[in-house]
Amino acid sequence: MNLFGKKKPAHIYDPEKEKPVIRASICTGEQAAGFKDLQTGVFHEVMLIRDDKDLREFMKAYGLTEVGKEY
């Protein structure tokens, strides 16, 4: 019995409808990873990015090779 199984992504990513984005605050430097809807421009936050490890985890979870950054 495995109590701590592998986490499943919290959001299903559709590359035809969304693009991966890191949203960063100019004032505080806080960064959030998520997906931006291509038609509406609505941002869906998936996780907080505190360091490079978090960014790598986000990219690995969704099979991404690059992520854009918005301020």
Beta strands, then each sheet from edge to edge (+ up, - down):
strand 1: 18-24
strand 2: 31-37
strand 3: 43-49
strand 4: 68-70
sheet 1: 3+ 2- 1+ 4+
end
